[in-house]
């Protein structure tokens, strides 16, 4: 997720590492794997290295990012918050595939926190 609430979905860590550039490191506000575990991205020797960060899954943080993305960039409702991280991630992938993207950021107001 970048600082403009846009979400990028990758099938593999290698694909993510290939696309991430050091110049845009500060734009990344969150990265998660398929189990909603946070990812740590570093750049040793000018190539991205992606690993699962220590700690427990910040599922709520992922859900907040996804809610923001769907409200800002699509006309679709965000996925319902699931019982487990894996169920939620699965619903995110399905919703992401079916999204009706807008060409510019949706100007709808965000839901109140």
N, CA, C and O atoms as a GROMACS GRO file, in nm:
protein
  452
    1UNK      N    1   0.084  -0.116   0.000
    1UNK     CA    2   0.000   0.000   0.000
    1UNK      C    3   0.089   0.123   0.000
    1UNK      O    4   0.188   0.130   0.072
    2UNK      N    5   0.050   0.219  -0.084
    2UNK     CA    6   0.131   0.340  -0.085
    2UNK      C    7   0.060   0.451  -0.008
    2UNK      O    8  -0.053   0.434   0.039
    3UNK      N    9   0.126   0.564   0.004
    3UNK     CA   10   0.074   0.673   0.085
    3UNK      C   11  -0.043   0.745   0.020
    3UNK      O   12  -0.100   0.836   0.081
    4UNK      N   13  -0.080   0.707  -0.100
    4UNK     CA   14  -0.198   0.762  -0.166
    4UNK      C   15  -0.314   0.663  -0.161
    4UNK      O   16  -0.412   0.679  -0.233
    5UNK      N   17  -0.304   0.562  -0.076
    5UNK     CA   18  -0.406   0.462  -0.051
    5UNK      C   19  -0.420   0.362  -0.165
    5UNK      O   20  -0.517   0.286  -0.167
    6UNK      N   21  -0.328   0.359  -0.258
    6UNK     CA   22  -0.334   0.262  -0.367
    6UNK      C   23  -0.275   0.129  -0.320
    6UNK      O   24  -0.179   0.127  -0.244
    7UNK      N   25  -0.334   0.019  -0.365
    7UNK     CA   26  -0.291  -0.115  -0.327
    7UNK      C   27  -0.234  -0.186  -0.450
    7UNK      O   28  -0.292  -0.182  -0.558
    8UNK      N   29  -0.123  -0.251  -0.430
    8UNK     CA   30  -0.061  -0.335  -0.533
    8UNK      C   31  -0.066  -0.479  -0.481
    8UNK      O   32  -0.033  -0.505  -0.366
    9UNK      N   33  -0.106  -0.571  -0.567
    9UNK     CA   34  -0.114  -0.712  -0.527
    9UNK      C   35  -0.012  -0.790  -0.610
    9UNK      O   36  -0.008  -0.779  -0.733
   10UNK      N   37   0.068  -0.870  -0.541
   10UNK     CA   38   0.170  -0.951  -0.606
   10UNK      C   39   0.147  -1.097  -0.571
   10UNK      O   40   0.104  -1.129  -0.461
   11UNK      N   41   0.176  -1.185  -0.666
   11UNK     CA   42   0.160  -1.329  -0.644
   11UNK      C   43   0.277  -1.388  -0.567
   11UNK      O   44   0.260  -1.487  -0.495
   12UNK      N   45   0.395  -1.327  -0.581
   12UNK     CA   46   0.513  -1.380  -0.513
   12UNK      C   47   0.595  -1.267  -0.452
   12UNK      O   48   0.585  -1.151  -0.494
   13UNK      N   49   0.674  -1.302  -0.355
   13UNK     CA   50   0.766  -1.207  -0.294
   13UNK      C   51   0.868  -1.160  -0.398
   13UNK      O   52   0.910  -1.044  -0.397
   14UNK      N   53   0.906  -1.250  -0.485
   14UNK     CA   54   1.003  -1.214  -0.590
   14UNK      C   55   0.948  -1.105  -0.681
   14UNK      O   56   1.021  -1.014  -0.720
   15UNK      N   57   0.819  -1.115  -0.717
   15UNK     CA   58   0.757  -1.012  -0.802
   15UNK      C   59   0.755  -0.878  -0.731
   15UNK      O   60   0.784  -0.774  -0.792
   16UNK      N   61   0.722  -0.878  -0.602
   16UNK     CA   62   0.723  -0.756  -0.523
   16UNK      C   63   0.864  -0.696  -0.519
   16UNK      O   64   0.883  -0.578  -0.544
   17UNK      N   65   0.962  -0.779  -0.487
   17UNK     CA   66   1.100  -0.732  -0.477
   17UNK      C   67   1.148  -0.674  -0.610
   17UNK      O   68   1.225  -0.578  -0.612
   18UNK      N   69   1.104  -0.731  -0.720
   18UNK     CA   70   1.144  -0.684  -0.852
   18UNK      C   71   1.088  -0.545  -0.882
   18UNK      O   72   1.156  -0.463  -0.944
   19UNK      N   73   0.965  -0.517  -0.839
   19UNK     CA   74   0.898  -0.392  -0.874
   19UNK      C   75   0.926  -0.276  -0.780
   19UNK      O   76   0.913  -0.160  -0.820
   20UNK      N   77   0.964  -0.304  -0.657
   20UNK     CA   78   0.985  -0.198  -0.558
   20UNK      C   79   1.118  -0.129  -0.585
   20UNK      O   80   1.220  -0.194  -0.608
   21UNK      N   81   1.114   0.005  -0.581
   21UNK     CA   82   1.235   0.084  -0.604
   21UNK      C   83   1.272   0.161  -0.478
   21UNK      O   84   1.184   0.212  -0.409
   22UNK      N   85   1.400   0.170  -0.447
   22UNK     CA   86   1.443   0.242  -0.326
   22UNK      C   87   1.392   0.387  -0.321
   22UNK      O   88   1.364   0.438  -0.212
   23UNK      N   89   1.381   0.451  -0.434
   23UNK     CA   90   1.337   0.591  -0.437
   23UNK      C   91   1.194   0.607  -0.386
   23UNK      O   92   1.155   0.717  -0.345
   24UNK      N   93   1.117   0.500  -0.389
   24UNK     CA   94   0.977   0.507  -0.345
   24UNK      C   95   0.954   0.439  -0.211
   24UNK      O   96   0.839   0.416  -0.172
   25UNK      N   97   1.060   0.407  -0.140
   25UNK     CA   98   1.048   0.338  -0.012
   25UNK      C   99   0.963   0.416   0.087
   25UNK      O  100   0.885   0.357   0.162
   26UNK      N  101   0.976   0.546   0.089
   26UNK     CA  102   0.900   0.628   0.183
   26UNK      C  103   0.752   0.634   0.149
   26UNK      O  104   0.671   0.672   0.233
   27UNK      N  105   0.716   0.597   0.026
   27UNK     CA  106   0.575   0.597  -0.016
   27UNK      C  107   0.500   0.475   0.035
   27UNK      O  108   0.377   0.476   0.040
   28UNK      N  109   0.571   0.370   0.074
   28UNK     CA  110   0.508   0.246   0.119
   28UNK      C  111   0.464   0.263   0.264
   28UNK      O  112   0.545   0.290   0.352
   29UNK      N  113   0.334   0.245   0.288
   29UNK     CA  114   0.281   0.258   0.424
   29UNK      C  115   0.245   0.124   0.485
   29UNK      O  116   0.218   0.116   0.605
   30UNK      N  117   0.244   0.019   0.406
   30UNK     CA  118   0.214  -0.113   0.458
   30UNK      C  119   0.238  -0.219   0.353
   30UNK      O  120   0.213  -0.197   0.235
   31UNK      N  121   0.287  -0.334   0.397
   31UNK     CA  122   0.306  -0.449   0.309
   31UNK      C  123   0.275  -0.574   0.390
   31UNK      O  124   0.320  -0.588   0.504
   32UNK      N  125   0.198  -0.665   0.332
   32UNK     CA  126   0.152  -0.784   0.403
   32UNK      C  127   0.159  -0.905   0.312
   32UNK      O  128   0.153  -0.892   0.189
   33UNK      N  129   0.173  -1.022   0.372
   33UNK     CA  130   0.170  -1.145   0.293
   33UNK      C  131   0.029  -1.203   0.293
   33UNK      O  132  -0.064  -1.141   0.345
   34UNK      N  133   0.012  -1.320   0.235
   34UNK     CA  134  -0.118  -1.385   0.222
   34UNK      C  135  -0.181  -1.429   0.352
   34UNK      O  136  -0.297  -1.469   0.354
   35UNK      N  137  -0.105  -1.422   0.461
   35UNK     CA  138  -0.160  -1.452   0.594
   35UNK      C  139  -0.175  -1.325   0.677
   35UNK      O  140  -0.192  -1.332   0.798
   36UNK      N  141  -0.169  -1.211   0.612
   36UNK     CA  142  -0.182  -1.078   0.675
   36UNK      C  143  -0.066  -1.047   0.768
   36UNK      O  144  -0.079  -0.962   0.857
   37UNK      N  145   0.047  -1.114   0.750
   37UNK     CA  146   0.165  -1.083   0.830
   37UNK      C  147   0.238  -0.966   0.765
   37UNK      O  148   0.246  -0.958   0.643
   38UNK      N  149   0.291  -0.875   0.846
   38UNK     CA  150   0.361  -0.760   0.788
   38UNK      C  151   0.491  -0.802   0.722
   38UNK      O  152   0.559  -0.895   0.767
   39UNK      N  153   0.524  -0.734   0.613
   39UNK     CA  154   0.649  -0.759   0.542
   39UNK      C  155   0.744  -0.644   0.566
   39UNK      O  156   0.703  -0.528   0.576
   40UNK      N  157   0.872  -0.675   0.573
   40UNK     CA  158   0.977  -0.576   0.586
   40UNK      C  159   1.054  -0.574   0.455
   40UNK      O  160   1.099  -0.678   0.407
   41UNK      N  161   1.068  -0.455   0.398
   41UNK     CA  162   1.138  -0.441   0.270
   41UNK      C  163   1.264  -0.358   0.294
   41UNK      O  164   1.257  -0.246   0.344
   42UNK      N  165   1.378  -0.415   0.258
   42UNK     CA  166   1.506  -0.345   0.272
   42UNK      C  167   1.578  -0.349   0.137
   42UNK      O  168   1.538  -0.423   0.047
   43UNK      N  169   1.684  -0.269   0.125
   43UNK     CA  170   1.758  -0.260   0.000
   43UNK      C  171   1.907  -0.281   0.021
   43UNK      O  172   1.984  -0.186   0.004
   44UNK      N  173   1.949  -0.400   0.058
   44UNK     CA  174   2.093  -0.422   0.064
   44UNK      C  175   2.149  -0.431  -0.079
   44UNK      O  176   2.093  -0.501  -0.163
   45UNK      N  177   2.255  -0.363  -0.103
   45UNK     CA  178   2.321  -0.368  -0.234
   45UNK      C  179   2.228  -0.334  -0.350
   45UNK      O  180   2.236  -0.396  -0.456
   46UNK      N  181   2.142  -0.236  -0.331
   46UNK     CA  182   2.055  -0.180  -0.437
   46UNK      C  183   1.954  -0.276  -0.497
   46UNK      O  184   1.908  -0.253  -0.609
   47UNK      N  185   1.918  -0.382  -0.427
   47UNK     CA  186   1.809  -0.466  -0.471
   47UNK      C  187   1.719  -0.494  -0.351
   47UNK      O  188   1.768  -0.512  -0.240
   48UNK      N  189   1.591  -0.498  -0.375
   48UNK     CA  190   1.496  -0.515  -0.265
   48UNK      C  191   1.505  -0.655  -0.206
   48UNK      O  192   1.524  -0.754  -0.278
   49UNK      N  193   1.492  -0.660  -0.076
   49UNK     CA  194   1.489  -0.786  -0.002
   49UNK      C  195   1.364  -0.783   0.084
   49UNK      O  196   1.346  -0.690   0.164
   50UNK      N  197   1.276  -0.883   0.070
   50UNK     CA  198   1.148  -0.884   0.141
   50UNK      C  199   1.144  -1.004   0.235
   50UNK      O  200   1.168  -1.117   0.194
   51UNK      N  201   1.112  -0.976   0.362
   51UNK     CA  202   1.099  -1.082   0.462
   51UNK      C  203   0.976  -1.053   0.548
   51UNK      O  204   0.929  -0.940   0.556
   52UNK      N  205   0.926  -1.159   0.612
   52UNK     CA  206   0.816  -1.142   0.706
   52UNK      C  207   0.873  -1.077   0.832
   52UNK      O  208   0.973  -1.124   0.887
   53UNK      N  209   0.809  -0.969   0.876
   53UNK     CA  210   0.855  -0.898   0.995
   53UNK      C  211   0.819  -0.977   1.120
   53UNK      O  212   0.726  -1.058   1.120
   54UNK      N  213   0.893  -0.953   1.225
   54UNK     CA  214   0.863  -1.017   1.353
   54UNK      C  215   0.733  -0.962   1.410
   54UNK      O  216   0.695  -0.849   1.380
   55UNK      N  217   0.667  -1.041   1.491
   55UNK     CA  218   0.547  -0.995   1.559
   55UNK      C  219   0.422  -1.064   1.508
   55UNK      O  220   0.428  -1.146   1.416
   56UNK      N  221   0.312  -1.029   1.566
   56UNK     CA  222   0.185  -1.089   1.529
   56UNK      C  223   0.122  -1.013   1.413
   56UNK      O  224   0.162  -0.901   1.382
   57UNK      N  225   0.025  -1.074   1.352
   57UNK     CA  226  -0.043  -1.016   1.237
   57UNK      C  227  -0.123  -0.893   1.278
   57UNK      O  228  -0.210  -0.903   1.365
   58UNK      N  229  -0.095  -0.778   1.218
   58UNK     CA  230  -0.174  -0.659   1.246
   58UNK      C  231  -0.296  -0.655   1.152
   58UNK      O  232  -0.309  -0.565   1.069
   59UNK      N  233  -0.385  -0.753   1.168
   59UNK     CA  234  -0.499  -0.765   1.078
   59UNK      C  235  -0.580  -0.636   1.073
   59UNK      O  236  -0.626  -0.596   0.966
   60UNK      N  237  -0.598  -0.572   1.186
   60UNK     CA  238  -0.676  -0.448   1.187
   60UNK      C  239  -0.611  -0.341   1.099
   60UNK      O  240  -0.681  -0.267   1.030
   61UNK      N  241  -0.479  -0.334   1.100
   61UNK     CA  242  -0.409  -0.238   1.015
   61UNK      C  243  -0.432  -0.268   0.868
   61UNK      O  244  -0.458  -0.177   0.789
   62UNK      N  245  -0.424  -0.395   0.830
   62UNK     CA  246  -0.452  -0.435   0.691
   62UNK      C  247  -0.594  -0.398   0.654
   62UNK      O  248  -0.618  -0.345   0.545
   63UNK      N  249  -0.689  -0.426   0.741
   63UNK     CA  250  -0.829  -0.395   0.714
   63UNK      C  251  -0.850  -0.245   0.695
   63UNK      O  252  -0.924  -0.204   0.606
   64UNK      N  253  -0.786  -0.164   0.776
   64UNK     CA  254  -0.798  -0.018   0.761
   64UNK      C  255  -0.742   0.028   0.627
   64UNK      O  256  -0.803   0.112   0.561
   65UNK      N  257  -0.627  -0.027   0.587
   65UNK     CA  258  -0.569   0.008   0.456
   65UNK      C  259  -0.664  -0.032   0.343
   65UNK      O  260  -0.685   0.045   0.249
   66UNK      N  261  -0.720  -0.152   0.352
   66UNK     CA  262  -0.809  -0.198   0.245
   66UNK      C  263  -0.937  -0.117   0.242
   66UNK      O  264  -0.986  -0.084   0.134
   67UNK      N  265  -0.993  -0.083   0.357
   67UNK     CA  266  -1.113   0.002   0.361
   67UNK      C  267  -1.083   0.135   0.293
   67UNK      O  268  -1.164   0.184   0.213
   68UNK      N  269  -0.968   0.195   0.323
   68UNK     CA  270  -0.930   0.322   0.262
   68UNK      C  271  -0.916   0.309   0.110
   68UNK      O  272  -0.963   0.395   0.035
   69UNK      N  273  -0.851   0.202   0.065
   69UNK     CA  274  -0.834   0.180  -0.078
   69UNK      C  275  -0.970   0.171  -0.149
   69UNK      O  276  -0.992   0.240  -0.248
   70UNK      N  277  -1.058   0.088  -0.098
   70UNK     CA  278  -1.186   0.069  -0.167
   70UNK      C  279  -1.270   0.196  -0.165
   70UNK      O  280  -1.339   0.226  -0.262
   71UNK      N  281  -1.266   0.271  -0.055
   71UNK     CA  282  -1.344   0.395  -0.049
   71UNK      C  283  -1.283   0.504  -0.138
   71UNK      O  284  -1.357   0.583  -0.197
   72UNK      N  285  -1.150   0.508  -0.148
   72UNK     CA  286  -1.084   0.613  -0.224
   72UNK      C  287  -1.077   0.586  -0.374
   72UNK      O  288  -1.092   0.678  -0.454
   73UNK      N  289  -1.056   0.461  -0.412
   73UNK     CA  290  -1.022   0.431  -0.551
   73UNK      C  291  -1.127   0.352  -0.628
   73UNK      O  292  -1.113   0.338  -0.749
   74UNK      N  293  -1.230   0.300  -0.565
   74UNK     CA  294  -1.327   0.219  -0.637
   74UNK      C  295  -1.468   0.262  -0.602
   74UNK      O  296  -1.490   0.343  -0.512
   75UNK      N  297  -1.562   0.207  -0.675
   75UNK     CA  298  -1.702   0.229  -0.642
   75UNK      C  299  -1.758   0.111  -0.564
   75UNK      O  300  -1.876   0.110  -0.528
   76UNK      N  301  -1.674   0.013  -0.536
   76UNK     CA  302  -1.716  -0.107  -0.463
   76UNK      C  303  -1.698  -0.089  -0.312
   76UNK      O  304  -1.614  -0.011  -0.267
   77UNK      N  305  -1.778  -0.161  -0.237
   77UNK     CA  306  -1.762  -0.163  -0.092
   77UNK      C  307  -1.640  -0.247  -0.057
   77UNK      O  308  -1.609  -0.343  -0.128
   78UNK      N  309  -1.571  -0.213   0.050
   78UNK     CA  310  -1.457  -0.296   0.092
   78UNK      C  311  -1.504  -0.432   0.142
   78UNK      O  312  -1.621  -0.446   0.180
   79UNK      N  313  -1.416  -0.530   0.143
   79UNK     CA  314  -1.454  -0.663   0.193
   79UNK      C  315  -1.492  -0.656   0.340
   79UNK      O  316  -1.440  -0.574   0.417
   80UNK      N  317  -1.584  -0.743   0.378
   80UNK     CA  318  -1.623  -0.753   0.518
   80UNK      C  319  -1.505  -0.807   0.598
   80UNK      O  320  -1.428  -0.889   0.548
   81UNK      N  321  -1.491  -0.761   0.719
   81UNK     CA  322  -1.383  -0.808   0.804
   81UNK      C  323  -1.416  -0.950   0.848
   81UNK      O  324  -1.518  -0.975   0.912
   82UNK      N  325  -1.326  -1.044   0.812
   82UNK     CA  326  -1.349  -1.186   0.837
   82UNK      C  327  -1.303  -1.230   0.974
   82UNK      O  328  -1.240  -1.154   1.048
   83UNK      N  329  -1.334  -1.352   1.006
   83UNK     CA  330  -1.301  -1.408   1.137
   83UNK      C  331  -1.150  -1.434   1.151
   83UNK      O  332  -1.095  -1.418   1.260
   84UNK      N  333  -1.085  -1.475   1.043
   84UNK     CA  334  -0.941  -1.503   1.050
   84UNK      C  335  -0.868  -1.420   0.945
   84UNK      O  336  -0.929  -1.369   0.850
   85UNK      N  337  -0.738  -1.407   0.964
   85UNK     CA  338  -0.657  -1.331   0.868
   85UNK      C  339  -0.663  -1.395   0.730
   85UNK      O  340  -0.675  -1.324   0.629
   86UNK      N  341  -0.654  -1.528   0.724
   86UNK     CA  342  -0.656  -1.596   0.594
   86UNK      C  343  -0.789  -1.576   0.522
   86UNK      O  344  -0.791  -1.556   0.400
   87UNK      N  345  -0.900  -1.582   0.596
   87UNK     CA  346  -1.032  -1.558   0.535
   87UNK      C  347  -1.043  -1.416   0.483
   87UNK      O  348  -1.096  -1.392   0.375
   88UNK      N  349  -0.993  -1.322   0.561
   88UNK     CA  350  -1.000  -1.182   0.518
   88UNK      C  351  -0.915  -1.160   0.393
   88UNK      O  352  -0.961  -1.095   0.299
   89UNK      N  353  -0.794  -1.211   0.392
   89UNK     CA  354  -0.707  -1.195   0.275
   89UNK      C  355  -0.772  -1.256   0.152
   89UNK      O  356  -0.767  -1.198   0.044
   90UNK      N  357  -0.832  -1.371   0.167
   90UNK     CA  358  -0.901  -1.436   0.054
   90UNK      C  359  -1.013  -1.346   0.001
   90UNK      O  360  -1.030  -1.333  -0.120
   91UNK      N  361  -1.090  -1.284   0.091
   91UNK     CA  362  -1.199  -1.196   0.047
   91UNK      C  363  -1.144  -1.069  -0.017
   91UNK      O  364  -1.205  -1.015  -0.110
   92UNK      N  365  -1.030  -1.022   0.031
   92UNK     CA  366  -0.966  -0.904  -0.031
   92UNK      C  367  -0.925  -0.935  -0.174
   92UNK      O  368  -0.949  -0.855  -0.265
   93UNK      N  369  -0.863  -1.050  -0.195
   93UNK     CA  370  -0.819  -1.087  -0.330
   93UNK      C  371  -0.937  -1.099  -0.426
   93UNK      O  372  -0.928  -1.055  -0.540
   94UNK      N  373  -1.046  -1.157  -0.379
   94UNK     CA  374  -1.166  -1.168  -0.463
   94UNK      C  375  -1.222  -1.030  -0.495
   94UNK      O  376  -1.256  -1.002  -0.610
   95UNK      N  377  -1.233  -0.944  -0.395
   95UNK     CA  378  -1.288  -0.809  -0.415
   95UNK      C  379  -1.195  -0.726  -0.504
   95UNK      O  380  -1.243  -0.649  -0.587
   96UNK      N  381  -1.065  -0.741  -0.485
   96UNK     CA  382  -0.968  -0.667  -0.566
   96UNK      C  383  -0.981  -0.705  -0.713
   96UNK      O  384  -0.972  -0.619  -0.801
   97UNK      N  385  -1.001  -0.833  -0.740
   97UNK     CA  386  -1.015  -0.880  -0.877
   97UNK      C  387  -1.143  -0.828  -0.942
   97UNK      O  388  -1.147  -0.809  -1.064
   98UNK      N  389  -1.246  -0.804  -0.862
   98UNK     CA  390  -1.376  -0.761  -0.915
   98UNK      C  391  -1.397  -0.610  -0.908
   98UNK      O  392  -1.502  -0.561  -0.949
   99UNK      N  393  -1.300  -0.537  -0.858
   99UNK     CA  394  -1.319  -0.393  -0.836
   99UNK      C  395  -1.349  -0.320  -0.967
   99UNK      O  396  -1.306  -0.361  -1.075
  100UNK      N  397  -1.423  -0.214  -0.953
  100UNK     CA  398  -1.449  -0.124  -1.066
  100UNK      C  399  -1.360  -0.002  -1.046
  100UNK      O  400  -1.401   0.095  -0.984
  101UNK      N  401  -1.239  -0.008  -1.101
  101UNK     CA  402  -1.144   0.099  -1.079
  101UNK      C  403  -1.193   0.229  -1.140
  101UNK      O  404  -1.262   0.229  -1.242
  102UNK      N  405  -1.155   0.336  -1.077
  102UNK     CA  406  -1.178   0.469  -1.132
  102UNK      C  407  -1.046   0.520  -1.186
  102UNK      O  408  -0.940   0.477  -1.141
  103UNK      N  409  -1.051   0.608  -1.282
  103UNK     CA  410  -0.928   0.661  -1.339
  103UNK      C  411  -0.861   0.763  -1.248
  103UNK      O  412  -0.741   0.786  -1.258
  104UNK      N  413  -0.937   0.823  -1.160
  104UNK     CA  414  -0.879   0.915  -1.062
  104UNK      C  415  -0.938   0.880  -0.926
  104UNK      O  416  -1.036   0.808  -0.915
  105UNK      N  417  -0.876   0.932  -0.826
  105UNK     CA  418  -0.917   0.899  -0.690
  105UNK      C  419  -1.061   0.939  -0.666
  105UNK      O  420  -1.103   1.050  -0.700
  106UNK      N  421  -1.137   0.848  -0.607
  106UNK     CA  422  -1.276   0.871  -0.574
  106UNK      C  423  -1.282   0.979  -0.466
  106UNK      O  424  -1.207   0.973  -0.368
  107UNK      N  425  -1.367   1.076  -0.483
  107UNK     CA  426  -1.374   1.188  -0.390
  107UNK      C  427  -1.477   1.167  -0.279
  107UNK      O  428  -1.503   1.260  -0.203
  108UNK      N  429  -1.534   1.047  -0.269
  108UNK     CA  430  -1.630   1.021  -0.161
  108UNK      C  431  -1.561   1.039  -0.028
  108UNK      O  432  -1.442   1.010  -0.013
  109UNK      N  433  -1.635   1.086   0.069
  109UNK     CA  434  -1.581   1.101   0.203
  109UNK      C  435  -1.562   0.964   0.265
  109UNK      O  436  -1.637   0.871   0.239
  110UNK      N  437  -1.458   0.954   0.347
  110UNK     CA  438  -1.432   0.830   0.418
  110UNK      C  439  -1.531   0.815   0.531
  110UNK      O  440  -1.583   0.913   0.584
  111UNK      N  441  -1.556   0.690   0.567
  111UNK     CA  442  -1.642   0.662   0.682
  111UNK      C  443  -1.575   0.717   0.807
  111UNK      O  444  -1.452   0.717   0.818
  112UNK      N  445  -1.656   0.763   0.900
  112UNK     CA  446  -1.602   0.814   1.026
  112UNK      C  447  -1.539   0.699   1.104
  112UNK      O  448  -1.591   0.588   1.103
  113UNK      N  449  -1.430   0.726   1.168
  113UNK     CA  450  -1.359   0.624   1.246
  113UNK      C  451  -1.438   0.591   1.370
  113UNK      O  452  -1.395   0.507   1.449
   0.00000   0.00000   0.00000
